[in-house]
Amino acid sequence: MGNDLVIANNQQADNIKDAIYEIRGQKVMLDRDLAIIYGVET
């Protein structure tokens, strides 16, 4: 059961990493991606 939590966290981390973009040398996240992560509306 503990391994399932680690796998879920790794998948979540990968999803978050995929939502980080580099624009003009700055790492940014779009508001829609942050809203999904935090479960709120933009």
Phi, psi and omega per residue, in radians:
M1 nan -0.700 3.116
G2 -1.066 -0.613 3.127
N3 -1.159 -0.578 3.115
D4 -1.071 -0.696 -3.142
L5 -1.144 -0.723 3.122
V6 -1.116 -0.737 3.123
I7 -1.114 -0.769 3.121
A8 -1.073 -0.745 3.139
N9 -1.152 -0.667 3.104
N10 -1.143 -0.702 3.115
Q11 -1.156 -0.712 3.098
Q12 -1.092 -0.769 -3.140
A13 -1.093 -0.712 3.109
D14 -1.119 -0.708 3.112
N15 -1.105 -0.703 3.127
I16 -1.184 -0.736 3.115
K17 -1.057 -0.634 3.120
D18 -1.197 -0.358 -3.112
A19 -1.583 -0.033 3.131
I20 -1.660 2.165 -3.139
Y21 -1.980 2.701 3.052
E22 -1.927 2.076 -3.133
I23 -2.195 2.107 -3.135
R24 0.903 0.698 3.076
G25 1.429 0.023 3.128
Q26 -1.935 2.395 3.055
K27 -1.470 2.212 -3.093
V28 -2.361 2.782 3.002
M29 -2.189 2.510 3.121
L30 -1.363 2.624 -3.116
D31 -1.042 -0.614 -3.133
R32 -1.159 -0.642 3.119
D33 -1.197 -0.712 3.088
L34 -1.128 -0.679 3.123
A35 -1.099 -0.699 3.109
I36 -1.108 -0.786 -3.122
I37 -1.069 -0.763 -3.080
Y38 -1.578 -0.073 3.075
G39 1.208 0.646 3.118
V40 -2.199 2.986 3.091
E41 -1.617 2.686 3.068
T42 -1.443 nan nan
